[in-house]
Structure formats: C-alpha cells, structure tokens
Amino acid sequence: MPTYRLDLAYDGTAFHGYARQPDVRTVQGELEDALFKHTGPLPTSVAGRTDAGVHARGQVVSFAPPEAADTGRVLRSLRSQVAPDIGVVALRRVAGGFDARFSAAWRRYRYRVRNTGVPDPFDRLYALAVPEPLDVAAMHRAAAHFVGRHDFASLCRASPTGTTVRTVLAAGWRAAGSSLCFDVVARAFCHQMVRSQVALCLEVGRGRLSPADVPAVLAARDRNAARGAAAPHGLTLWEVGYDRTPAP
C-alpha cells in the first residue's frame, strides 16, 4: 500500500482546530473532503493537532490509499479546493511505514507577541498585542527552566488517559523588531502546553513573577499554580522534524 506525505500551511483563524468535529469547520475536515474524490474515505495522520485559532507553517499529514495516486494531479486539485485558508506546500510518496505523527522526532512551535503601544490591524490575527514594557531577558531566563524532561501538569490541560511528562529540547525568547518571539522545541507537547508557557513567561516579563519562580510552578503539578493560557492566535506550528537534530 503506497504512503504519501502532505506538507501544509494554514491560517487557523476561521477553523475550530485541526481535528475533524461535527458541524464545524476544521482543517482535517476540509483536507479529507478534498482528498475523498481521489482516494475515497481513508484515515489521515497529522504531526500536531492544533487548537482553534492556532496557525501552521510546517504541518505534516500522511495517508495510505489503496492504490497509487497521480501526485501532480492530486496536488493541483487539493490546492484549488482548500485555498486560500490552507496552502498545500508539497505532496510526495514516501517509504512505507512513515506516519506523520509517530515518525516525528520533534516539533517546533513559535509564539509571537507584538510589544508596542501602536496597534497594527494587519498583525492582529497572528500576534498577541501586549502594550506594556516586558523584560525579555527575564522571560528568556524563565523559559530555560522548561528545557529537559519535566512533568508539565501545571501547564497542560488535564488528560485522564495520557501523561503530562514531556522532553523539551530548546526554549527561549528573542526580540524581532516590534515583536517578541518564543520558540520551543520538544519531542511532543500536551494540550495548551505552549500557550501556558507563554502566559507564565509574560507574567515574568511584567515583573509579577521571577524566573526563579518557574521551577516551583512546574513542581506543583497543579494547573492552579500557573497563569492560564495565552490567546491562540499568536501561536504557529512552525516545523516538524523526522530525521535530523533541530537547529537552535
């Protein structure tokens, strides 16, 4: 049975998340509906199930139809059907056994904060506006405490069936013009983990917490010890890696 890899980018603003749900618009729903005419009904696998309002630059999907597909024809068809909110970057046949979710070695997410008192209507759907001054160096020190293997129960929505232990490979803040960017790389993430990391770091940036407070928040393993979750529209699934070490 042939296996195919789809690379996607999408604006998550108008979607109720990636995963298919009844009676609402989702990325998976539109993608699988577009694939249907070429493959019939079939399951797809995705590298990261993004929440409502979250964007993707480097999402990966895999599927295995019963027969080989004309990749050029399918690619043109998908692009015309799912545009403009979804961009199909590439479609190619890959080795059997490849699975977008289970074959992934790491994922990189990026969260953008527009840290200026001047509103930008053209950026409002892709960056969280925080007008007050932020201590970026303190936020960077706070993020360093996320690196390593930790139980992120304080920063994840509870799951009765899954673990909240995750291994973070890199995390940090940097200034980029009028924006601040938080990049975090992990083998996998639990629900709302990145947005909760951002919310905690913003409290540090505002001076309401110290970077030294972060280990105690993690050790509490209690959602009430954290600072909620930042708004989804600042978050983008930036990149998924399968066979190489992520760049810094």
Residue, then its C-alpha position, 0 to 999 in steps of 0.5 A: m500500500p503506497t504512503y504519501r506525505l502532505d506538507l501544509a500551511y494554514d491560517g487557523t483563524a476561521f477553523h475550530g482546530y485541526a481535528r475533524q468535529p461535527d458541524v464545524r469547520t476544521v482543517q482535517g475536515e476540509l483536507e479529507d473532503a478534498l482528498f475523498k474524490h481521489t482516494g475515497p474515505l481513508p484515515t489521515s495522520v497529522a504531526g500536531r493537532t492544533d487548537a482553534g485559532v492556532h496557525a501552521r507553517g510546517q504541518v505534516v499529514s500522511f495517508a495510505p490509499p489503496e492504490a497509487a495516486d497521480t501526485g501532480r494531479v492530486l496536488r493541483s486539485l487539493r490546492s484549488q479546493v482548500a485555498p486560500d485558508i490552507g496552502v498545500v506546500a508539497l505532496r510526495r510518496v514516501a517509504g512505507g511505514f512513515d506516519a506523520r505523527f509517530s515518525a516525528a522526532w520533534r516539533r517546533y512551535r513559535y509564539r509571537v507577541r507584538n510589544t508596542g503601544v501602536p496597534d497594527p490591524f494587519d498583525r492582529l490575527y497572528a500576534l498577541a498585542v501586549p502594550e506594556p514594557l516586558d523584560v525579555a531577558a527575564m522571560h528568556r531566563a524563565a523559559a530555560h527552566f522548561v528545557g529537559r524532561h519535566d512533568f508539565a501538569s501545571l501547564c497542560r490541560a488535564s488528560p485522564t488517559g495520557t501523561t503530562v511528562r514531556t522532553v523539551l529540547a530548546a526554549g527561549w525568547r528573542a526580540a524581532g523588531s516590534s515583536l517578541c518571539f518564543d520558540v520551543v522545541a520538544r519531542a511532543f507537547c500536551h494540550q495548551m502546553v505552549r500557550s501556558q508557557v507563554a502566559l507564565c513567561l509574560e507574567v515574568g516579563r511584567g515583573r509579577l513573577s521571577p524566573a526563579d519562580v518557574p521551577a516551583v510552578l512546574a513542581a506543583r503539578d497543579r494547573n492552579a499554580a500557573r497563569g492560564a493560557a495565552a490567546p491562540h492566535g499568536l501561536t504557529l506550528w512552525e516545523v516538524g522534524y523526522d530525521r535530523t537534530p533541530a537547529p537552535 
